[in-house]
Amino acid sequence: MALALIVGIAVADIGIGTSVHLGPLLVIAPTLTASFASPRLTALVGALAEIALLIIAILHGGLTTPNHVAQLIALAVLSTLVVFVCYARERHARELRQLRTVAETAQRVLLRPPPRRIGPLRVAWLYLAAEDDAQIGGDLLAVARADHPCTRVLIGDVRGHGLAAVDEASAAMGAFRECAHRYDSLPELVTAVEESVCRNQKEVADIAHDAGEHFITAVMIDLPDHGPQAEMLNCGHPPPLLIRGGRVTALNPRRPAPPLGLRALCVGSDHTDRFTLEPGDMLLLYTDGAIEARSPTGSFYPLAERAASFHASNPDALLHEIHRDLLTHTGDQLTDDAAFLIIQRTPTRHTPHLVSHADGAPPSQTRRPR
């Protein structure tokens, strides 16, 4: 395209004669090339434009006329500036790609995506970060195996935003993964994670810029491999949704516990809630960024109602439907991070008892809506 532009301008200038000067328009060629090509190609196009202007000058009176000399110098200077700008843009883009790669790697290590299969469970997850160029934020999710055998699940939401929230979420997930296999009961596990969160809070919480309370709402769930019985301890988090046969039931706790980081303010023992997760049932866990997501008209996203309307038979299909529907509802504009974790119990006789990545990389991903 740039070569055709140079030839067209040169032919038009030569054909019109000396009454009209179209040679200065040749600067358009390197300028357009810089928008999509490398500095080297931009410099080559600039050199071709300079040669074309030189030919025009020779045919229109020679190289000694002040007008032609000025045009040649101006085109050379402008082409050089365009090449410099193109080089600076390429360098900035390369540095940005490197930074994003490092950030994505670090954030993926912090989040440590759950496997698609763990014990008798299918797992799908999704993290939608509201902040530009972010992969994760203050929401957290983790899945870990215990020895008895069972699967422990955590989903939570750190109060606040930014890097401090990422630090707090990372500390909580690390404590959960470390303690999940050490404690037999769910209250003991929650207490251990609480102690770790409180220990790390002074180091990672942004107390200097945010003097308010620092806490993490969370739900921890114990899913034994054998039998449908499950146990939940809710620490001030939105209730999980149990999807069975097209019906959605909110698993509201009888007595919710305080959020992690504030449990010292409450005296008394933790109360767990029991429920059943039969083969084929799906458990939908989420953070408040999902249910507080607003449409352009200001209405909240009705997650339970929409989940009941989707006739999905597996976690991946349900997650896909929710993801698409949520972005449609909000017009691709989330104001807060949103995390989803969907778990389905499979028939025991078909279930591998080891954590499996054999199905390949999961379609669930961490991303920002566009």
C-alpha positions in Angstrom: 0.0 0.0 0.0 2.8 2.4 0.9 4.6 1.7 -2.3 1.5 2.3 -4.4 1.0 5.6 -2.5 4.5 6.7 -3.3 4.2 5.8 -7.0 0.7 7.4 -7.3 1.9 10.7 -5.7 5.1 10.8 -7.8 3.2 10.1 -11.1 0.6 12.7 -10.2 3.1 15.4 -9.3 5.1 14.7 -12.5 2.0 14.8 -14.7 0.6 18.0 -13.2 3.8 19.9 -13.8 5.4 22.7 -11.7 2.2 24.6 -11.1 1.2 22.3 -8.2 3.6 20.6 -5.8 2.4 17.2 -4.5 5.8 15.9 -3.4 5.4 16.9 0.3 2.4 14.4 0.4 5.0 11.6 0.2 5.5 11.9 4.0 2.1 10.1 4.3 3.7 6.8 3.2 6.2 6.4 6.1 3.6 7.8 8.6 1.0 5.2 7.6 3.6 2.4 7.5 4.7 3.2 11.1 1.2 2.5 12.4 1.5 -1.2 11.6 5.0 -2.1 10.5 8.5 -2.3 12.2 11.0 0.6 12.3 13.1 -1.1 9.7 10.3 -1.3 7.2 9.2 2.3 8.0 12.8 3.5 7.3 12.8 1.7 4.0 9.5 3.3 3.0 10.9 6.7 4.1 13.9 6.1 1.9 11.7 5.2 -1.1 9.7 8.3 -0.6 12.9 10.4 -0.5 14.0 8.8 -3.8 10.7 9.5 -5.4 10.9 13.2 -4.3 14.4 13.3 -5.7 13.2 12.1 -9.1 10.4 14.7 -9.0 12.9 17.4 -8.3 15.2 16.3 -11.2 12.3 16.3 -13.6 11.0 19.7 -12.4 14.0 21.9 -12.6 16.9 20.2 -10.8 18.1 19.8 -7.3 19.4 23.3 -6.9 16.1 25.1 -6.6 15.4 26.2 -3.0 11.9 24.7 -3.1 13.1 21.3 -3.9 16.0 21.4 -1.5 13.6 22.4 1.3 11.2 19.6 0.4 13.9 17.0 0.4 15.3 18.2 3.8 11.8 18.4 5.3 10.9 14.9 4.1 14.1 13.4 5.4 13.6 15.0 8.9 10.0 14.0 9.1 10.7 10.4 8.0 13.5 10.2 10.6 11.1 11.4 13.4 8.5 8.9 12.3 11.0 6.0 12.4 12.1 7.2 15.9 8.5 7.2 17.1 7.9 3.8 15.6 11.0 2.5 17.4 10.0 3.9 20.7 6.5 2.4 20.3 7.9 -1.0 19.5 10.2 -0.9 22.5 7.4 0.1 24.8 5.2 -2.6 23.4 7.9 -5.2 23.9 8.5 -4.1 27.5 4.8 -4.2 28.1 4.5 -7.7 26.7 7.3 -8.8 29.0 5.8 -7.2 32.0 2.4 -8.8 31.3 4.1 -12.2 30.9 5.8 -11.9 34.2 2.6 -10.6 35.8 0.5 -13.4 34.4 3.0 -16.0 35.5 3.2 -14.6 39.0 -0.6 -14.3 39.3 -1.2 -17.8 38.0 1.3 -19.1 40.6 -0.6 -17.2 43.4 -4.0 -18.4 42.2 -2.8 -21.9 41.4 -5.8 -23.0 39.3 -7.7 -26.0 40.5 -7.6 -29.2 38.4 -10.5 -30.3 36.3 -10.9 -33.5 38.2 -10.1 -34.1 41.9 -11.3 -37.2 43.7 -14.9 -37.9 42.7 -15.5 -34.3 41.6 -15.5 -32.3 38.4 -14.3 -28.8 38.8 -14.6 -25.6 36.7 -13.6 -22.1 37.7 -13.5 -18.6 36.3 -11.9 -15.4 37.6 -13.1 -12.1 36.1 -10.8 -9.2 37.2 -12.4 -5.7 36.9 -9.1 -3.9 37.0 -7.3 -3.1 33.7 -4.5 -5.5 32.8 -5.1 -7.6 36.0 -5.5 -11.3 36.1 -6.5 -11.6 39.8 -7.5 -9.3 42.5 -8.9 -9.6 46.0 -11.1 -12.7 45.4 -9.7 -16.1 46.2 -10.5 -19.7 45.5 -8.6 -22.9 46.2 -9.2 -26.7 46.2 -7.1 -29.1 48.2 -7.1 -32.8 49.1 -7.2 -34.1 52.7 -6.1 -37.5 53.9 -9.4 -39.1 55.2 -10.0 -38.9 52.0 -12.0 -35.8 51.1 -11.7 -32.6 49.1 -11.6 -29.2 50.9 -12.9 -26.1 49.0 -12.3 -22.4 49.7 -13.8 -19.3 48.1 -13.5 -15.9 49.6 -13.3 -12.1 49.1 -10.9 -9.7 50.6 -12.2 -6.3 51.7 -10.5 -3.7 49.5 -8.7 -3.6 46.1 -5.3 -3.3 44.6 -2.0 -5.1 45.4 -2.7 -5.1 49.1 -5.8 -7.2 48.5 -3.9 -9.6 46.2 -1.3 -10.0 49.0 -4.0 -10.8 51.6 -5.7 -13.2 49.2 -2.4 -15.0 48.6 -1.7 -15.3 52.3 -5.2 -16.8 52.9 -4.9 -19.3 50.0 -1.4 -20.3 51.1 -2.6 -21.0 54.7 -5.6 -23.0 53.4 -3.5 -25.2 51.2 -1.0 -25.8 54.0 -3.6 -26.6 56.6 -6.2 -28.5 54.5 -4.6 -31.9 55.1 -3.6 -31.3 58.7 -6.9 -30.9 60.4 -9.7 -33.5 60.5 -12.6 -31.1 61.2 -13.7 -28.0 59.4 -13.8 -25.7 62.4 -10.2 -26.6 63.2 -9.2 -25.8 59.6 -11.0 -22.4 59.7 -9.4 -21.6 63.0 -5.9 -22.4 61.6 -6.5 -20.3 58.5 -7.8 -17.5 60.7 -4.7 -17.5 62.9 -2.5 -17.4 59.8 -4.5 -14.5 58.3 -4.2 -12.5 61.5 -0.5 -13.1 61.7 0.1 -12.0 58.1 -2.4 -9.1 58.2 0.0 -6.6 59.7 2.6 -7.4 57.1 0.4 -7.5 53.9 -2.6 -5.3 54.7 -2.5 -1.7 53.5 -3.1 -0.2 56.9 -1.3 3.0 56.0 -3.7 3.9 53.2 -6.7 2.1 54.5 -7.2 2.3 58.2 -10.5 0.5 58.2 -11.2 -3.1 59.1 -9.4 -5.7 57.2 -11.1 -9.0 56.8 -11.9 -11.8 54.3 -15.4 -13.3 53.8 -15.1 -16.9 53.0 -16.8 -20.3 52.7 -15.0 -23.5 53.4 -16.6 -26.9 52.4 -15.6 -30.5 53.2 -16.6 -33.0 50.5 -15.9 -36.6 51.5 -15.1 -39.0 48.6 -17.5 -41.7 49.9 -21.1 -40.7 50.3 -23.1 -37.6 49.5 -22.8 -35.9 52.9 -20.9 -32.6 52.9 -20.2 -30.0 55.4 -19.9 -26.2 55.1 -18.7 -23.4 57.4 -19.7 -19.9 56.2 -17.7 -16.9 57.4 -19.9 -14.0 56.2 -19.8 -15.0 52.6 -22.7 -15.2 50.0 -24.3 -18.7 50.3 -23.3 -21.3 47.7 -26.0 -22.5 45.4 -26.9 -26.2 45.1 -28.2 -27.1 41.6 -30.2 -30.4 41.5 -32.5 -31.4 38.7 -32.9 -27.9 37.4 -33.8 -26.5 40.9 -31.4 -24.1 42.7 -31.2 -24.0 46.5 -29.3 -21.4 48.4 -27.3 -23.0 51.2 -27.9 -20.4 53.8 -26.0 -21.0 57.1 -28.0 -21.4 60.2 -25.5 -19.4 62.2 -22.8 -17.7 60.0 -19.4 -17.2 61.5 -17.5 -13.9 61.4 -15.2 -13.2 58.5 -11.6 -14.2 58.7 -9.7 -11.6 60.5 -12.6 -10.6 62.8 -13.3 -13.9 64.5 -11.6 -12.7 67.7 -14.5 -10.4 68.2 -16.9 -13.3 68.5 -17.0 -15.6 71.5 -18.3 -19.1 70.9 -17.7 -22.3 68.9 -18.2 -22.5 65.1 -21.3 -24.2 63.8 -21.1 -26.1 60.6 -24.0 -26.8 58.2 -24.5 -30.2 56.5 -26.0 -30.8 53.1 -25.9 -33.6 50.5 -24.2 -33.5 47.1 -25.5 -36.4 45.1 -23.9 -37.7 41.9 -24.9 -35.2 39.1 -25.5 -32.4 41.6 -23.6 -29.2 41.0 -22.4 -26.7 43.7 -22.0 -23.1 42.5 -19.7 -21.0 44.7 -19.1 -17.3 43.8 -18.1 -13.9 45.2 -20.2 -10.9 45.7 -18.8 -9.3 42.5 -21.2 -11.6 40.6 -24.4 -10.9 42.5 -23.6 -7.2 42.8 -22.8 -6.7 39.1 -25.2 -4.2 37.6 -26.8 -3.7 34.2 -26.6 -0.3 32.5 -30.0 0.4 34.0 -28.8 -0.4 37.5 -30.4 -3.9 38.2 -28.3 -6.5 40.0 -27.4 -9.8 38.3 -29.9 -12.5 39.4 -27.4 -15.4 39.6 -29.7 -18.0 41.2 -32.5 -17.3 38.8 -30.3 -17.4 35.8 -28.5 -20.6 37.0 -31.9 -22.3 37.2 -32.7 -21.4 33.6 -29.5 -22.9 32.2 -29.9 -26.6 31.4 -26.2 -27.5 31.6 -25.2 -31.0 32.5 -21.6 -30.3 33.6 -19.6 -27.6 35.3 -17.9 -26.3 32.1 -21.1 -25.9 30.3 -22.8 -24.1 33.2 -19.8 -21.8 33.7 -19.8 -20.9 30.0 -23.5 -20.0 30.2 -23.0 -17.9 33.3 -20.0 -16.1 31.9 -21.7 -15.1 28.7 -24.9 -14.1 30.4 -23.1 -12.0 33.1 -21.2 -10.0 30.5 -24.3 -9.5 28.5 -26.1 -8.3 31.6 -23.4 -5.8 32.5 -22.5 -4.7 29.0 -19.0 -6.1 29.4 -18.3 -3.7 32.3 -17.6 -5.2 35.7 -17.0 -2.8 38.6 -15.7 -5.5 41.0 -13.8 -8.8 40.6 -16.0 -11.8 40.3 -14.9 -15.4 40.9 -16.9 -18.6 40.2 -16.1 -22.2 41.3 -18.5 -25.0 40.2 -18.2 -28.5 41.5 -20.1 -31.6 40.4 -20.0 -35.1 42.1 -19.6 -37.9 39.6 -20.6 -41.6 40.2 -18.0 -43.2 42.4 -17.5 -46.2 40.2 -16.3 -44.0 37.3 -14.2 -41.7 39.5 -10.4 -41.6 39.7 -9.2 -41.0 43.2 -6.2 -38.9 42.3 -6.0 -35.3 41.3 -6.1 -35.4 37.5 -4.8 -33.0 34.8 -5.1 -35.6 32.1 -7.9 -33.8 30.4 -5.5 -31.0 29.4 -5.7 -27.3 30.3 -9.1 -26.4 31.6 -11.3 -24.0 29.6 -11.8 -22.1 32.8 -9.5 -19.1 33.0 -8.6 -15.9 34.6 -9.4 -12.9 32.5 -10.8 -9.5 32.4 -14.0 -8.8 30.5 -13.6 -6.7 27.3 
